[in-house]
Amino acid sequence: MKTRKLLALLLALGLLSATLCGCGGGSTGTTAESKPTDGSNTEAQAPADAQGAADHPNEITVGIAQDLDESLDPHKAVAAGTKEVMFNVFEGLMKPTPDGDLIPAVAEKYEISEDQLTYTFTIRDGIKFHNGEAVTGEDVGESLARCINGGDGILEVEAFSNITHIEAPEGGRTVSITLQEPDSEFLSYLTTAILPANYDGQDTAPVGTGPFRFVSRAAQDSIVLERFEDYWGESAYLDKVTYKIIENADSILMSLQSGAVDLFAHLTSTQVAQLGDDFNIEEGTMNLVQAMYLNHAEKPFDDVRVRQALCYAVDRQQILDLAFDGYGSLIGSSMYPAFGKYFDDSLTNYYTHDVEKAKALLAEAGYPGGFSMTITVPSNYQPHIDTAQVIVEQLKEVGVTAEIQLVEWGSWLSDVYAGRQYQATVVGVDASTMTARALLERFTSTAGNNFINYNNAEYDAFFQQAVSAADDAAQTAAYKQAEANLTENAANVYIQDLADLVAVRKGLTGVRFYPIYVLDLSGIRYTA
């Protein structure tokens, strides 16, 4: 059990008095076309059959550990939890599959010109928004334009700055997008949600084209979705899904055991071990880069020797063994294994646990006796709290005194992520699209979401080489150079891609894992 292992660590270090004080593209001249399905559920039955003769209603309650962003507009989403839920409500011209492929969604097919500059999409015939309106080229054009211009809380998609022209004939089913330069990753960014052009209620009553439609929200309590009967593809099995917000770690276990919640993702191994026999456990990966992120604008983290010392001081395998019962995949930079060709496994063990080397680097940097620091952690994410707790004990071996400050998720977003008022934080960073750019762009010196204040001219150059590369091989090589730069300069103390343990009440099936941080509910169904 994890609790006993943590206790053993404290005993071994003589530190029982320690206290916790305070979370694809097409080829040249080709045409790609999709079937009227999401491409991933090959065991489909009619949704009406899913309930069968069972005496339960055809609905479930899903627990989530954080409230969503104040706005439910997908173009304003910051929190990974918002994207995770709204994946079921919104779709782009393209959508990802569990295998990491891209298939047409709002679009029925697309063509790419020989010069790789013009993408022409044909909108799916008969596709509707949840308010009953037909999707038009104007809707597509306006949705993309929102993310080019930004403002009013809308997040700019940097990849869209490459767009020079969008042509969407009024009343037509085609949309043409012209780029200034070829971009082999461009299709991946067209998973950006398509919204109705003349609807202004997305903040509080979101409307998309996905398999579920939004019904209601009770802030800090719940979000209700129901099956969209006019969905263009394979209908969801469930009639209704209620997301219940449960931020207290102790309440998560009680909600499952009491029958109040039917499915809960991102559990710890300790929670899973205590569940009992009423649940099946599905195991995947969270597709997150968990690290101790360091604020380079704060001393002493502006010194690369201090950051490297922390990397040597932290024993990542011990973290996995003590806090996660061995689950998880070690990483050494801001890329996780599911990203395949972009993941450089040679960086995983760039820093090996070496207390003496850590002490030497601290002394060289002017901190022979160590220093004190604060690790700010969102209180609703037990895996990050557990990780931080082990790190605190490990850092004491090199003379660094770390104090954990627990904060509510909203405070973490405003003070740490947006305000950059922190020293260190343990969280997981996700990718909004299946691109290396989505994970690495945040560390460029001018990125608005560069919350660690990383400023490295060589890194900026590598990143620019990647986004400007003429072919896939050159782009992949440049991205790997950028990853190596982060590792060599100890931008952060990289730890793991966490295992995703999902508790599913027996009698339910259909959990599917994706290479990005989402929870697809369209395939969840009762087996009896």
C-alpha atoms as one frame of an Amber mdcrd trajectory, in Angstrom:
protein
   0.000   0.000   0.000   1.196   3.495  -0.825   0.519   4.858   2.672   2.795
   2.292   4.273   5.529   2.974   1.721   5.416   6.712   2.385   5.594   6.032
   6.111   8.582   3.784   5.517  10.329   6.591   3.667   9.750   8.988   6.546
  11.029   6.456   9.053  14.103   5.712   6.971  14.964   9.395   6.846  14.139
   9.957  10.508  11.544  12.537   9.517   8.307  11.480  11.145   7.899  15.026
  12.431   7.625  16.418   8.897   4.353  18.237   8.281   2.305  19.042   5.221
   1.172  22.666   5.215  -0.706  23.373   2.652  -2.852  19.429  -9.233  -2.371
  14.231 -39.641  -2.905  14.867 -42.527  -3.546  14.100 -46.151  -0.961  13.805
 -48.887  -0.406  16.021 -51.886  -3.318  16.079 -54.266  -5.246  13.445 -52.353
  -8.742  13.300 -50.947  -9.653  11.877 -47.547 -13.198  10.828 -46.781 -14.828
   9.422 -43.675 -17.612   6.996 -42.993 -20.562   8.220 -40.899 -19.020   6.955
 -37.648 -16.446   8.099 -35.132 -14.217   5.297 -36.336 -13.603   3.769 -32.927
 -16.641   1.799 -31.764 -16.693  -1.410 -33.765 -18.984  -3.257 -31.368 -21.930
  -0.970 -31.929 -25.460  -1.921 -31.056 -28.519   0.273 -31.247 -28.463   2.625
 -28.261 -31.920   1.484 -27.261 -30.585  -2.037 -26.774 -27.922  -0.931 -24.318
 -30.388  -0.738 -21.469 -32.043  -4.014 -22.322 -34.215  -5.433 -19.602 -32.187
  -3.907 -16.783 -34.050  -1.993 -14.110 -31.611   0.948 -14.020 -32.151   4.171
 -15.972 -29.934   4.553 -19.016 -27.745   7.206 -17.415 -24.637   7.475 -15.261
 -22.926   9.885 -12.905 -19.270  10.657 -13.593 -17.076  12.152 -10.904 -14.545
  14.863 -11.738 -12.017  16.380  -9.354 -12.277  20.008 -10.465 -14.910  22.495
 -11.460 -14.760  23.670 -15.061 -13.685  27.099 -16.239 -16.131  29.894 -15.528
 -16.871  30.043 -19.253 -17.841  26.850 -21.111 -16.935  28.387 -24.472 -14.413
  25.874 -25.884 -12.368  28.675 -27.448 -11.797  30.098 -23.958 -10.995  26.819
 -22.171  -7.851  26.870 -20.024  -8.380  23.998 -17.586  -7.738  20.477 -18.848
 -10.932  19.390 -17.086 -13.024  21.718 -19.227 -11.537  20.280 -22.405 -12.007
  16.762 -21.042 -15.760  17.255 -20.547 -16.455  19.424 -23.588 -14.827  16.839
 -25.868 -18.262  15.191 -25.781 -20.103  18.373 -26.767 -17.926  19.914 -29.489
 -16.187  18.792 -32.658 -13.915  20.387 -35.220 -13.605  19.855 -38.920 -11.411
  16.939 -37.828 -11.452  14.784 -34.689  -8.956  12.386 -33.074  -9.418   8.644
 -32.683  -8.142   6.487 -29.807  -5.351   5.279 -32.103  -4.072   8.824 -32.559
  -5.346   9.243 -36.113  -7.368  12.179 -37.408 -10.667  11.644 -39.194 -13.157
  14.117 -40.646 -15.955  15.126 -38.259 -17.881  18.303 -39.092 -16.223  17.903
 -42.463 -17.135  14.922 -44.602 -13.946  15.035 -46.650 -11.057  17.313 -47.530
  -8.520  17.947 -50.253  -5.035  19.453 -50.036  -3.575  21.290 -52.999  -0.315
  20.155 -54.566   1.563  23.115 -53.100   0.266  22.175 -49.610  -1.167  25.655
 -49.133  -4.910  25.256 -49.712  -7.180  22.948 -47.711 -10.700  22.520 -49.077
 -13.297  20.944 -46.801 -16.751  19.694 -47.656 -19.121  20.012 -44.709 -20.996
  16.859 -43.807 -24.445  16.780 -45.416 -27.255  17.200 -42.870 -25.022  17.852
 -39.859 -26.715  19.966 -37.187 -25.829  21.958 -34.141 -27.509  21.060 -30.858
 -29.930  23.978 -31.327 -31.230  22.330 -34.500 -29.542  24.672 -36.966 -27.656
  23.254 -39.945 -23.878  23.732 -39.958 -22.776  26.075 -42.752 -19.518  27.259
 -44.215 -20.109  30.579 -42.500 -20.109  28.818 -39.113 -16.784  27.187 -39.912
 -15.235  30.420 -41.148 -16.410  32.417 -38.132 -15.202  29.738 -35.699 -11.702
  29.748 -37.153 -11.644  33.547 -37.359 -12.422  33.774 -33.630  -9.266  31.812
 -32.874  -7.165  33.876 -35.262  -8.196  37.214 -33.761  -8.571  36.215 -30.095
  -9.710  38.808 -27.558 -12.598  38.815 -25.081 -11.224  35.732 -23.372 -10.830
  33.767 -26.608  -7.437  32.069 -26.829  -5.503  32.630 -30.040  -4.367  29.513
 -31.880  -0.853  30.462 -32.936  -0.888  27.936 -35.787  -3.779  29.889 -37.325
  -1.564  32.963 -37.790  -0.355  31.100 -40.885  -3.823  31.432 -42.465  -4.016
  34.111 -45.154  -7.547  33.533 -46.443 -10.732  31.655 -45.571 -13.371  31.303
 -48.282 -16.829  30.069 -47.275 -19.491  30.817 -49.908 -22.792  31.807 -48.312
 -25.148  28.851 -48.101 -22.504  26.459 -49.429 -21.001  23.309 -48.000 -17.371
  24.002 -48.849 -14.719  25.935 -46.948 -11.274  26.704 -48.361  -8.395  27.687
 -46.091  -5.215  29.106 -47.606  -1.906  29.187 -45.742   1.092  31.424 -46.184
   3.498  28.517 -45.704   3.031  24.726 -45.721   2.407  23.256 -42.268   2.422
  19.486 -41.862   0.685  19.805 -38.473  -2.116  22.054 -39.671  -4.823  19.376
 -39.835  -4.308  18.614 -36.149  -5.312  22.169 -35.266  -8.556  21.784 -37.173
  -9.904  19.831 -34.210 -10.749  23.358 -32.969 -14.463  23.429 -32.095 -16.933
  24.600 -34.731 -19.636  26.856 -33.235 -22.804  28.436 -34.644 -21.849  31.861
 -36.007 -24.873  33.784 -34.763 -25.082  32.394 -31.244 -23.714  34.347 -28.292
 -24.543  32.054 -25.374 -21.501  29.765 -25.430 -20.251  30.951 -22.033 -23.229
  29.586 -20.123 -25.127  27.326 -22.550 -22.635  25.829 -25.019 -23.844  24.553
 -28.395 -21.772  22.230 -30.562 -22.196  19.225 -32.860 -20.947  16.388 -30.612
 -22.707  13.173 -29.506 -23.919  14.847 -26.285 -25.676  18.183 -25.831 -25.390
  20.491 -22.853 -28.404  20.609 -20.518 -27.430  22.482 -17.370 -24.703  23.509
 -14.982 -24.706  24.128 -11.247 -21.447  25.933 -10.485 -19.098  23.963  -8.241
 -21.597  21.095  -8.184 -22.530  19.444 -11.483 -22.836  19.526 -15.276 -25.573
  17.600 -17.081 -25.368  16.332 -20.685 -27.849  14.278 -22.692 -27.584  12.289
 -25.893 -27.983  14.372 -29.042 -30.586  12.487 -31.067 -29.664  14.178 -34.367
 -25.969  13.408 -34.121 -24.446  12.860 -37.570 -22.545   9.707 -36.591 -22.938
   6.765 -34.290 -25.255   7.742 -31.453 -24.105   7.655 -27.859 -25.505   4.753
 -25.842 -26.411   6.660 -22.702 -29.435   8.946 -22.511 -27.918  11.199 -19.870
 -24.621  11.875 -18.098 -24.254  13.920 -14.932 -20.776  15.114 -14.030 -20.479
  15.525 -10.278 -17.699  17.802  -9.055 -15.904  16.235  -6.091 -12.755  18.130
  -5.205 -12.171  16.570  -1.789  -9.965  13.492  -2.116 -11.669  11.649   0.759
 -15.106  12.273  -0.746 -14.091  10.657  -4.044 -13.828   7.214  -2.489 -17.036
   7.617  -0.504 -18.973   8.739  -3.584 -17.949   5.600  -5.454 -18.550   3.185
  -2.602 -21.949   4.693  -1.785 -23.190   4.292  -5.357 -23.464   8.060  -5.940
 -20.871   7.924  -8.735 -20.537   5.262 -11.454 -17.266   6.269 -13.122 -14.245
   8.204 -11.920 -11.023   8.708 -13.858  -7.531   9.711 -12.704  -7.625   7.803
  -9.426  -4.605   6.940  -7.308  -3.523   3.348  -6.768  -4.461   3.692  -3.097
  -7.994   4.761  -3.961  -8.328   1.879  -6.399  -7.120  -0.624  -3.806  -9.829
   0.494  -1.388 -12.759   0.361  -3.813 -13.881  -3.212  -3.301 -15.490  -5.573
  -5.804 -18.141  -3.306  -7.318 -15.813  -1.768  -9.893 -13.626  -2.759 -12.801
 -10.413  -0.768 -13.212  -9.386   0.367 -16.683  -5.747   1.392 -17.040  -4.311
   3.822 -19.564  -2.119   6.896 -19.389  -3.184  10.441 -18.588  -1.121  11.933
 -21.424   0.249  14.617 -19.162   3.744  15.875 -18.460   3.896  15.788 -14.677
   6.805  17.810 -13.363   7.859  20.135 -10.634   7.563  23.297 -12.711   9.959
  26.074 -11.693   9.470  29.830 -11.994  12.647  31.070 -13.683  11.805  34.655
 -12.710  12.246  33.729  -9.039  15.595  33.230  -7.345  17.295  30.804  -7.049
  15.555  29.117  -9.995  17.044  31.623 -12.437  20.328  29.714 -12.023  20.631
  26.632 -14.236  22.941  24.980 -11.684  20.228  25.136  -9.032  17.660  23.673
 -11.405  20.054  20.889 -12.400  20.765  20.195  -8.731  17.057  19.692  -8.100
  16.898  17.263 -11.036  19.712  15.201  -9.524  18.189  15.419  -6.033  14.803
  14.020  -7.032  14.560  10.240  -7.342  11.746   9.804  -9.864  11.578   6.017
  -9.662  11.175   6.265  -5.916   8.253   8.632  -6.492   6.590   6.051  -8.734
   7.281   3.239  -6.304   6.201   5.035  -3.130   3.350   7.218  -4.323   1.983
   5.249  -7.288   2.739   1.586  -6.554   5.008   1.506  -9.594   2.405   2.847
 -12.045   3.421   5.604 -14.478   6.035   6.183 -17.198   9.202   8.159 -16.477
   9.882  11.101 -18.778  12.801  13.496 -19.136  11.350  16.428 -21.055   8.071
  18.052 -22.074   6.886  15.172 -24.241   5.105  11.956 -23.310   5.368   8.497
 -24.941   1.977   8.549 -26.714   3.356  11.204 -29.082   5.408   8.477 -30.747
   8.007   9.893 -33.105   8.384  13.108 -31.094   9.168  11.335 -27.831  12.922
  11.095 -27.238  13.488   8.277 -24.777  17.224   9.092 -24.596  16.274  12.093
 -22.433  14.407   9.980 -19.878  17.499   9.225 -17.798  19.501  12.365 -18.583
  19.511  13.087 -14.841  20.079  10.121 -12.558  19.580  10.351  -8.814  22.872
  11.662  -7.425  22.829  13.424  -4.050  26.524  14.337  -4.092  26.347  15.875
  -7.554  23.292  17.863  -6.457  25.146  19.183  -3.399  28.162  20.131  -5.518
  26.022  22.095  -7.977  24.267  23.913  -5.141  27.607  24.852  -3.613  28.883
  26.048  -6.983  25.767  28.207  -7.351  26.361  29.784  -3.944  24.012  27.663
  -1.842  26.315  25.243   0.022  23.799  25.003   2.863  20.812  24.726   0.582
  17.820  27.081   0.655  14.104  27.168   1.416  11.339  27.029  -1.165   7.576
  26.681  -1.495   5.853  24.132  -3.753   2.328  25.284  -4.592  -0.021  22.391
  -5.369  -3.742  22.395  -6.271  -5.536  20.736  -3.387  -7.975  18.762  -5.554
  -5.294  16.646  -7.267  -4.117  13.911  -4.921  -1.517  12.482  -7.360   0.277
  15.834  -7.445   0.065  16.193  -3.669   1.525  12.702  -3.224   4.350  13.519
  -5.656   5.140  16.784  -3.892   5.184  15.053  -0.508   7.887  12.608  -1.629
   9.883  15.417  -3.281   9.902  17.367  -0.011  11.574  14.464   1.778  14.072
  13.865  -1.022  15.158  17.514  -1.185  16.047  17.489   2.502  18.915  15.140
   1.650  20.635  17.984  -0.250  19.822  20.702   2.273  16.782  22.151   0.522
  13.794  22.786   2.786  10.567  22.686   0.791   7.139  23.548   2.129   3.957
  22.476   0.383   1.266  25.114  -0.028  -2.131  23.680  -0.970  -4.426  26.016
  -2.908  -7.840  25.670  -4.496  -7.884  25.012  -8.234  -9.271  28.456  -9.058
  -6.484  30.102  -7.094  -3.888  27.947  -8.840  -5.196  29.063 -12.232  -5.281
  32.756 -11.319  -2.168  33.037  -9.161   0.207  30.389 -10.521  -0.780  29.808
 -14.144  -1.969  33.287 -15.099  -0.277  35.443 -12.468   3.024  33.513 -12.306
   3.220  34.273  -8.586   4.909  31.138  -7.261   8.289  29.467  -6.853   7.568
  25.857  -7.801   4.456  23.824  -8.502   3.687  20.151  -9.141   1.050  19.669
 -11.840   0.526  17.907 -15.149   0.536  19.811 -18.447  -1.484  18.445 -21.358
  -1.692  18.976 -25.118  -4.874  20.394 -26.624  -4.077  18.814 -29.996  -2.051
  15.796 -31.086   0.968  17.890 -32.068   4.411  18.425 -30.618   3.766  22.129
 -31.033   0.893  21.983 -28.550   3.259  20.791 -25.813   6.354  22.822 -26.662
   5.092  26.225 -27.779   4.342  27.306 -24.205   8.069  27.503 -23.438   8.902
  30.032 -26.154   9.892  33.358 -24.629   6.877  35.279 -25.971   4.158  32.677
 -25.294   1.308  34.019 -23.193   1.030  30.694 -21.364   4.751  30.420 -20.586
   4.002  30.222 -16.881   7.552  29.147 -15.934   9.044  32.285 -17.592  11.482
  30.229 -19.681  13.587  32.556 -21.835  16.140  30.812 -24.024  17.099  32.113
 -27.462  18.372  28.721 -28.633  15.066  27.111 -27.659  13.126  29.791 -29.545
  15.269  29.124 -32.618  14.740  25.355 -32.487  10.994  25.840 -32.111  10.871
  28.239 -35.066  12.848  25.764 -37.182  10.279  23.112 -36.322   7.181  25.110
 -37.243   8.847  26.355 -40.437  10.264  22.988 -41.529   9.545  21.954 -45.093
   9.287  18.234 -44.392   8.279  15.948 -41.552  11.760  14.605 -40.832  13.258
  18.070 -40.439  10.370  19.140 -38.247  10.669  16.108 -35.984  14.411  16.654
 -35.609  13.933  20.309 -34.661  11.274  19.465 -32.090  13.620  16.909 -30.532
  16.358  19.550 -30.363  13.896  21.801 -28.523  13.084  18.989 -26.086  16.783
  18.388 -25.463  17.235  22.090 -24.754  14.590  21.919 -22.027  16.267  18.888
 -20.505  19.844  20.141 -20.642  18.846  23.473 -19.122  16.686  21.756 -16.489
  13.725  23.898 -17.404  11.695  21.808 -14.963  12.128  18.712 -12.824  10.428
  16.198 -15.122   8.847  13.194 -13.468   6.282  11.089 -15.319   3.297  10.581
 -17.541   0.856   9.406 -14.900  -1.050   6.191 -15.239  -4.781   6.798 -15.685
  -6.734   4.452 -13.442 -10.449   4.632 -14.192 -13.002   3.055 -11.865 -16.023
   1.787 -13.822 -18.988   0.309 -11.997 -19.544  -3.327 -12.967 -22.244  -3.609
 -15.598 -20.745  -0.709 -17.585 -18.247  -0.985 -20.428 -16.810   1.083 -23.278
 -13.975   3.172 -21.801 -11.586   4.324 -24.535  -8.216   6.016 -24.046  -6.864
   8.716 -26.381  -3.362  10.174 -26.883  -4.703  13.446 -25.455  -6.380  14.286
 -22.164 -10.072  13.582 -22.848 -12.820  11.302 -21.541 -14.999  10.001 -24.374
 -18.416   8.986 -23.033 -20.038   8.132 -26.363 -19.047   4.458 -26.114 -19.991
   3.923 -22.458 -22.947   1.543 -22.125 -24.632  -0.945 -19.844 -23.956  -4.582
 -20.602 -27.156  -5.812 -18.949
